[in-house]
């Protein structure tokens, strides 16, 4: 798929990895919809930066844990652009939930945003992808290499991995490709100690972090490549091995 003139939606793209993905798609020529929930200032700044590249950008607010707000977001996309060519399901919540203290609310929070919301976004995107399209889900190496202390997060990302494969089979006949990008260690969590950082780095064959642009490049590749579907591209420095 040539991205020039295409319309893309990146959830959770006001900052961090989502912002890098949105900017990379804009540099490839796409018009970009910046989704945000609470980061309005960052979203508007990202939109301005994208417009400076000579393409169109709009920021749309939605709480993806609320199905009605997901539907309203896609209604806004339809009203503004009339179509959608690429959907990147990036928005997610990452919280520690030790199994011995895991609550039903904690489980539901992460499953609803990390797994249910992408499924509903795919459902809403389908009617707008009349000429085919590409869907890229941002999963995590933790879907296959679980982290102790994060059972809800790991389960939600494993669910997203299963959704990717199921949707890829279901939508192939519509010429809609569905793939995933699984980041490894890209950005440190706030408050992590130098000792814990070194423990992580020692497990990565390349012995270093990746960066948001590494994830963005993988998303652009999968959006453009017309003969890849149902695949997960691990961007993790070999950590999955």
C-alpha positions as CSV (number, residue, x, y, z in Angstrom):
1,X,0.0,0.0,0.0
2,X,1.3,3.4,-0.9
3,X,0.6,5.6,2.0
4,X,0.6,9.0,0.3
5,X,-2.9,10.4,0.7
6,X,-4.1,7.5,2.8
7,X,-6.0,8.1,6.1
8,X,-4.7,6.5,9.3
9,X,-5.9,6.4,12.9
10,X,-3.4,5.7,15.7
11,X,-4.9,5.2,19.1
12,X,-3.0,6.6,22.0
13,X,-0.8,8.7,19.8
14,X,-0.4,12.0,21.7
15,X,3.0,10.9,23.1
16,X,5.6,8.2,23.5
17,X,5.5,5.3,21.1
18,X,2.1,6.3,19.6
19,X,3.4,9.7,18.7
20,X,6.5,8.2,17.0
21,X,4.1,5.9,15.0
22,X,1.9,8.8,14.0
23,X,4.8,11.0,12.9
24,X,6.4,8.1,10.8
25,X,3.1,7.5,9.0
26,X,2.8,11.2,8.3
27,X,6.3,11.3,6.9
28,X,5.3,8.5,4.6
29,X,2.5,10.8,3.2
30,X,-0.5,9.8,5.2
31,X,-3.2,12.0,6.8
32,X,-3.3,11.1,10.5
33,X,-5.9,11.0,13.2
34,X,-4.4,11.5,16.6
35,X,-6.5,9.7,19.3
36,X,-6.1,10.7,22.9
37,X,-7.9,10.3,26.1
38,X,-6.5,12.8,28.7
39,X,-3.4,14.1,26.9
40,X,-5.1,16.9,25.0
41,X,-2.2,19.4,25.0
42,X,0.3,16.7,23.7
43,X,-2.2,15.5,21.1
44,X,-2.7,19.0,19.7
45,X,1.1,19.6,19.7
46,X,1.6,16.3,17.8
47,X,-1.1,17.3,15.3
48,X,0.6,20.6,14.7
49,X,3.9,18.9,14.1
50,X,2.3,16.5,11.6
51,X,0.6,19.4,9.7
52,X,4.0,21.0,9.4
53,X,5.0,18.0,7.3
54,X,2.4,19.0,4.7
55,X,-0.3,16.4,5.5
56,X,-3.6,16.7,7.4
57,X,-3.9,15.9,11.1
58,X,-6.8,16.0,13.5
59,X,-7.0,15.1,17.2
60,X,-10.0,13.2,18.5
61,X,-10.7,12.5,22.2
62,X,-12.2,9.2,23.3
63,X,-12.1,7.0,26.4
64,X,-11.6,3.6,24.8
65,X,-12.8,1.8,27.8
66,X,-16.3,3.1,26.9
67,X,-17.7,1.3,23.8
68,X,-20.0,4.2,22.9
69,X,-17.0,6.6,22.8
70,X,-15.2,4.2,20.4
71,X,-18.3,4.3,18.1
72,X,-18.4,8.1,18.3
73,X,-14.7,8.4,17.4
74,X,-15.2,6.4,14.2
75,X,-18.3,8.4,13.4
76,X,-16.1,11.5,13.6
77,X,-13.5,9.9,11.3
78,X,-16.3,9.0,8.8
79,X,-17.6,12.6,8.9
80,X,-14.2,14.2,8.5
81,X,-12.6,11.8,6.0
82,X,-15.2,9.4,4.7
83,X,-12.9,6.5,4.9
84,X,-10.0,4.8,6.8
85,X,-7.1,3.0,5.3
86,X,-4.9,2.1,8.3
87,X,-5.8,1.5,11.9
88,X,-3.0,1.2,14.5
89,X,-4.3,-0.1,17.9
90,X,-1.6,1.3,20.2
91,X,-3.4,2.6,23.3
92,X,-2.8,0.5,26.3
93,X,-2.5,0.5,30.1
94,X,0.5,-1.1,31.8
95,X,0.1,-1.6,35.5
96,X,1.6,-4.0,38.0
97,X,-1.0,-6.4,39.4
98,X,0.6,-9.2,41.5
99,X,-1.5,-12.3,41.3
100,X,-1.8,-12.6,45.1
101,X,-3.5,-9.2,45.3
102,X,-5.1,-9.1,41.8
103,X,-8.6,-7.6,41.9
104,X,-11.5,-8.0,39.4
105,X,-11.4,-4.3,38.7
106,X,-7.7,-4.4,37.9
107,X,-8.2,-7.3,35.6
108,X,-11.2,-5.7,33.8
109,X,-9.4,-2.4,33.4
110,X,-6.5,-3.9,31.5
111,X,-8.5,-6.4,29.5
112,X,-11.0,-3.7,28.5
113,X,-8.5,-1.2,27.2
114,X,-5.8,-3.6,25.9
115,X,-7.9,-6.3,24.3
116,X,-11.6,-5.3,24.1
117,X,-11.0,-1.8,22.7
118,X,-8.8,-3.0,19.8
119,X,-11.5,-5.5,18.9
120,X,-14.2,-2.9,18.9
121,X,-12.0,-0.5,16.9
122,X,-11.5,-3.2,14.3
123,X,-15.3,-3.7,14.1
124,X,-15.9,0.0,13.7
125,X,-13.1,0.4,11.1
126,X,-14.3,-2.3,8.8
127,X,-17.1,-0.3,7.1
128,X,-14.7,2.5,6.4
129,X,-12.1,0.3,4.8
130,X,-14.2,-0.2,1.6
131,X,-11.2,-0.7,-0.6
132,X,-9.2,-2.8,1.8
133,X,-6.7,-1.6,4.4
134,X,-4.2,-2.5,7.1
135,X,-4.6,-3.0,10.8
136,X,-1.6,-3.1,13.1
137,X,-2.0,-4.1,16.7
138,X,0.8,-3.1,19.1
139,X,1.1,-6.2,21.3
140,X,4.2,-6.9,23.5
141,X,6.9,-9.5,24.0
142,X,5.2,-10.1,27.3
143,X,2.4,-11.9,25.4
144,X,4.8,-14.7,24.8
145,X,7.4,-14.1,27.5
146,X,5.3,-13.2,30.5
147,X,6.4,-10.8,33.3
148,X,6.0,-11.9,36.9
149,X,3.8,-9.4,38.7
150,X,1.9,-8.3,35.6
151,X,-0.6,-11.2,35.0
152,X,-3.5,-8.9,33.8
153,X,-1.3,-7.0,31.4
154,X,0.3,-10.2,30.0
155,X,-3.1,-11.9,29.6
156,X,-4.5,-8.8,27.8
157,X,-1.6,-8.7,25.3
158,X,-1.9,-12.4,24.7
159,X,-5.6,-11.9,24.0
160,X,-4.6,-9.1,21.5
161,X,-2.2,-11.6,19.8
162,X,-5.1,-14.1,19.4
163,X,-7.3,-11.3,18.1
164,X,-4.7,-10.4,15.5
165,X,-4.6,-13.9,14.1
166,X,-8.4,-14.4,14.2
167,X,-9.1,-11.0,12.5
168,X,-6.5,-11.7,9.9
169,X,-8.3,-14.8,8.8
170,X,-11.7,-13.2,9.0
171,X,-10.8,-10.1,7.0
172,X,-8.5,-11.5,4.3
173,X,-11.5,-11.8,1.9
174,X,-12.1,-8.0,2.3
175,X,-8.5,-7.3,1.5
176,X,-7.9,-6.0,5.0
177,X,-4.6,-7.2,6.4
178,X,-4.1,-7.6,10.2
179,X,-0.7,-7.8,11.8
180,X,1.0,-7.1,15.1
181,X,4.2,-5.4,16.3
182,X,5.5,-6.7,19.6
183,X,7.9,-4.3,21.3
184,X,10.4,-5.5,23.8
185,X,12.3,-3.0,26.1
186,X,11.8,0.4,24.4
187,X,11.1,2.9,27.2
188,X,11.9,2.4,30.8
189,X,9.0,2.5,33.2
190,X,9.0,5.4,35.6
191,X,11.0,4.8,38.8
192,X,12.8,1.7,37.7
193,X,16.2,1.3,39.4
194,X,19.5,1.1,37.6
195,X,19.9,-2.4,39.0
196,X,16.7,-3.6,37.5
197,X,17.6,-1.9,34.2
198,X,20.8,-3.9,34.1
199,X,18.9,-7.2,34.8
200,X,16.7,-6.5,31.8
201,X,19.6,-5.5,29.5
202,X,21.4,-8.7,30.4
203,X,18.5,-10.7,29.0
204,X,18.6,-8.9,25.6
205,X,21.0,-10.4,23.2
206,X,21.7,-7.0,21.6
207,X,22.3,-5.6,25.2
208,X,20.5,-2.3,24.6
209,X,17.0,-0.7,24.5
210,X,15.2,-0.1,21.3
211,X,13.6,3.3,20.7
212,X,10.1,4.4,19.6
213,X,11.3,5.0,16.1
214,X,12.1,1.3,15.8
215,X,8.5,0.4,16.5
216,X,7.3,3.2,14.1
217,X,9.4,1.8,11.3
218,X,7.9,-1.7,11.8
219,X,4.4,-0.3,11.7
220,X,5.1,1.6,8.4
221,X,6.6,-1.6,6.9
222,X,3.5,-3.6,7.8
223,X,1.1,-0.9,6.6
224,X,2.9,-0.8,3.2
225,X,3.5,-4.5,2.6
226,X,0.5,-5.9,0.7
227,X,1.3,-9.6,1.1
228,X,1.8,-10.0,4.9
229,X,-1.1,-10.8,7.2
230,X,-1.6,-12.6,10.5
231,X,2.0,-12.1,11.5
232,X,3.8,-10.6,14.6
233,X,6.9,-8.6,14.0
234,X,9.0,-8.8,17.2
235,X,11.1,-5.6,17.8
236,X,12.9,-6.7,20.9
237,X,16.7,-7.1,20.2
238,X,16.3,-10.9,20.4
239,X,14.7,-10.8,23.9
240,X,12.0,-13.2,22.8
241,X,14.5,-16.0,22.3
